[in-house]
Amino acid sequence: MESEDLELIQAHLQGDQELARLWAEHLELEGRLGEMNSRLYLSPEEQVERKRLQKLKLAGRDRIEQILARYRGQQP
């Protein structure tokens, strides 16, 4: 994620509950996926779970981008 996006997220975390929730989920999913990706072998069930987590993370990231676009439009 770009540093400008991270700065924008940090600036609005306190005042935007949805953004805060999505950001917390994003970080949690990133950690879970990082753990799974570090393993040499995943069972078929774990592979399915990994794909599910990736889709959740992507959907959350898309929503975060929508929120950030709204905030970018408010900047002078």
CORGI-V712557 format. One record per residue. SS is DSSP state (H for helix, E for strand, - for the rest). OMEGA is omega in degrees with one decimal (* if undefined). BURIAL is I if it has 16 or more other C-alpha atoms within 10 Angstrom, else O. Layout:
# CORGI-V712557
((SS | OMEGA | BURIAL) (SS | OMEGA | BURIAL))
This chain:
# CORGI-V712557
((- | -177.0 | O) (- | -177.8 | O) (H | 178.3 | O) (H | 177.2 | O) (H | 179.7 | O) (H | 178.3 | O) (H | 179.2 | O) (H | 177.2 | O) (H | -179.0 | I) (H | -178.2 | O) (H | -173.6 | O) (H | -178.6 | O) (- | -176.2 | O) (- | -174.1 | O) (- | -176.5 | O) (- | -176.2 | O) (H | 179.6 | O) (H | 178.2 | O) (H | 179.2 | I) (H | 179.7 | I) (H | -179.5 | O) (H | -179.7 | I) (H | 177.6 | I) (H | 177.2 | O) (H | 179.8 | I) (H | -179.4 | I) (H | 178.6 | O) (H | 179.5 | O) (H | 177.7 | I) (H | 178.8 | O) (H | 179.5 | O) (H | 178.7 | O) (H | 177.1 | I) (H | 178.2 | O) (H | -179.4 | O) (H | -178.2 | I) (H | -179.4 | O) (H | -179.0 | O) (- | -179.2 | O) (- | -176.1 | O) (- | 173.0 | O) (- | 175.5 | O) (- | 177.4 | O) (H | 178.0 | O) (H | 178.4 | O) (H | 177.1 | O) (H | 177.0 | O) (H | 179.1 | O) (H | 178.0 | O) (H | 177.9 | I) (H | 179.0 | O) (H | 179.4 | O) (H | 178.2 | I) (H | 179.3 | I) (H | 177.1 | O) (H | 180.0 | O) (H | 179.5 | I) (H | 178.8 | O) (H | 178.0 | O) (H | 179.0 | I) (H | 176.9 | I) (H | 179.8 | O) (H | 176.4 | O) (H | 179.1 | I) (H | 177.3 | O) (H | 179.5 | O) (H | 179.9 | I) (H | 177.8 | I) (H | 177.3 | O) (H | 179.0 | O) (H | 177.5 | O) (H | 179.2 | O) (H | 179.5 | O) (H | -177.4 | O) (- | 179.0 | O) (- | * | O))
